[in-house]
Amino acid sequence: MLCNRQRNRISDRFVHYVCGRTVPRFDMRDKDGIIFDPIAPRSGERFIAKCSLVGLTDDDKRSVCILIKFYLATDDQVFQFYQPKQRLFAEHELDSNNWYLIFDPLDREDYGDLTCMLADTGYNTSVFLTRRLIVYSEPLVVQSSTKDIEISEGDNVVLQCIAQGQPTPQIQWMKADASPLPDGNIRTIGAVELAINDIKRQDRGIYKCLAVNLVGFGDTWTLKLNVKFPPYIHCPYPEVGQAVNFMVDVYIECYVHGYPTPRITWYKNDFGGIITDQTTVDVLRPIWNSYKYKIEATIPEPNVCTDCILSRLTVINVEAGDLGLYVVNATTNDKPYYTAIDTVSIYDGKPDDDADSEGERDEEGEESEEKENDIEDRGSVTG
């Protein structure tokens, strides 16, 4: 047995011995000296638990040896004390009846029952006193929350946001771009789970979960929800006019939507006929990058469209043979395969100067006819 040691730091277990037979007093105070029951310090602070023994005499100290033990019990299991960490240690000063358990700093996981116990007292049962330790901590969203997810249009999905903290955090759901949630609200408060049924393509985007309580500023969790949907195409200018043989290029632009990103190809309808969704591209002439054509694909600004590609076809030095119907095709890369097509027509657009010249010539011709008619009328009158 060991009695009256100076300032102990126990590395293998937190055990202290003192001589005497007595009853413990468990004293827990915050930095302002206020006693709490339950004890509720804040995570991250230095916290000291004090166990005071009262009624000890010098004779008691010399005659009886008593075991003093600090421990935390969580779910009926001793926590940390048999595998102490550097931030957790005990102290006892010479000729003092006080033993200290010091958390430096206190961790959010240190909650549980904190007990001061006297063992080997000579009684049939141990003497102890227990206080509940509640650690106030700011919210923390755990990694088991829903991560980035991909789902097909029309399916159902449940997003989860699991947060720790004391007091229990409140969960808020929103979209990162502040657009409405599937239920039409900008923000949903109080639900750990966000259920989306019969999901639509417009429901895709980045979802944000915010966990808040009275302790900290809160913690956020973001995930990207991708919705798979068949491709579709929008060509803002279905007809483009350009005069031929002027060494001028013409641009055709179409927005191709779909997720995953579809494969885009361009064709020229040299064989005539009406193009429909059922038209097979086998009857069309494929277009590749060459001296005559240039194909480009860019990602537009988010305010233009999301999950879309801007496909541009440039026809270089437009000639008479370049006029006609052009077809853009979008096809999914994975099964089940989906296809979408749209068309743009290039027609011969004459310059405005030519049109004005023709108009002027027509007006001059009309004026000449009027003059001739006047001369004929005067001749008839003279005769």
Secondary structure by P-SEA (a helix, b strand, c coil): cccccccccccccbbbbbbccbbbbbbbbccccccccccccccccbbbbbbbbccccaaaaacbbbbbbbbcccccccccccccccccbbbbcccccbbbbbccccccccccbbbbbbcccccccccbbbbbbbbbbccccccccccbbbbcccbbbbbbbbbbcccbbbbbbbbcccccccccccccccccbbbbcccccccccbbbbbbbcccccbbbbbbbbbbbbbbbbbbcccbbbbbccccbbbbbbbbbbbccbbbbbbbbcccccccccccccccbbbbcccccbbbbbbbccccccccccbbbbbbcccccccccbbbbbbbbccccbbbbbbbbbbcccccaaaaaaaaaaaaaaaaaaaaaaaaaaaaaaac
